Amino acid sequence: MTSPFVPRPATLADKSKLLALYREVATISGGIIREPHEVTEEYVDKFLTNSLKDGIILVVDDNENDRIIADLHTYRSSRSVFSHVFEHLTIAVHSSFQKRGIGRMLFTTMLEKVRTEYPDVLRVELITMESNHSARGLYESLGFVEEGRMEKKVRRKDGSFEDDILMVWLNPDFTEK
């Protein structure tokens, strides 16, 4: 059975729909590492602009309700010593559409784009909370490996701390520029 959801490249015109998606996902525990009030137009504008300029940004539409239900984006650092790295990788899937394979589809599409369109990108990096076992399992199944641990980086609402985990995928088709 084919999925009715197909990723497409985002455009600047998607900004308001991305803002709505990120505000919704920020309300979910384990959704993204931002509180709803931290999801601003400036935040969305920054990742949208950077991803369009030198990265990848994919979205999935819910055409019935004229909204974006998922986004995955990543982009290069502006520092030349990191020009072979895609960082700031973030994925957001609307709560009503989770556990349907949309996240996996976005990751698979993005990694294929890295292999074919960005062969000069060696590393794709993401950071996830230690307790996000479901996401970590997905990332590992796609070839990401744990590379580092940032101890007690996240402060939970109850005041306790949690480690952030750095995970990396290395491009098997990497070639120097």
C-alpha positions, 0 to 999 in steps of 0.5 A, a space after each residue: 500500500 502506498 502512503 498518501 504522504 509525499 515529501 516535497 522541498 519546502 519554500 519560503 511560502 511555507 513559513 506560516 504553516 511551519 510556524 503552526 506545525 512547530 507551535 503544535 509539536 512544541 506542546 507535546 512532551 518529547 516533541 521538540 526541545 522548545 517550549 511553544 513560546 520559544 517557537 517564534 517567526 524568527 526561529 522558523 525564518 532562520 531554519 527555513 532560510 538556512 536550509 534553503 540556502 545550503 541544506 535540505 528542508 522537506 515537508 509533508 502536506 495534509 492537503 485536506 486541511 491545508 497544513 503542513 504535518 511534518 518537516 525535516 531540515 538540516 543545513 551546513 554551518 557557516 564555518 568553512 571547517 565544518 563545510 562537510 557537516 549537515 547540522 541542526 537536524 530537526 524533525 517535527 511530525 504533527 501529533 495526529 500523524 505520528 507512528 505512520 512512517 512519515 518520519 522514517 520517510 522524511 529521513 530516508 528521502 533526506 539521506 538519499 538526497 545527501 548521497 546523491 545531491 550533496 556527496 561533499 557532505 560527510 556527516 549528518 548530525 542530530 541531538 536527541 534526549 536520552 529518554 527518547 527511545 523511540 526516536 533513537 531506535 528510528 535513528 539507529 535503524 537508519 544508520 545513525 550511531 551514538 557518538 557522544 553524550 552531553 551530560 545533564 544538558 537538559 533541565 526538565 520541568 521538575 528540575 531534574 537533568 537529562 543527557 543529550 545524545 549526539 548521533 551521526 550518520 556518515 555518508 558512504 558516498 562522500 567525495 571531496 569537492 
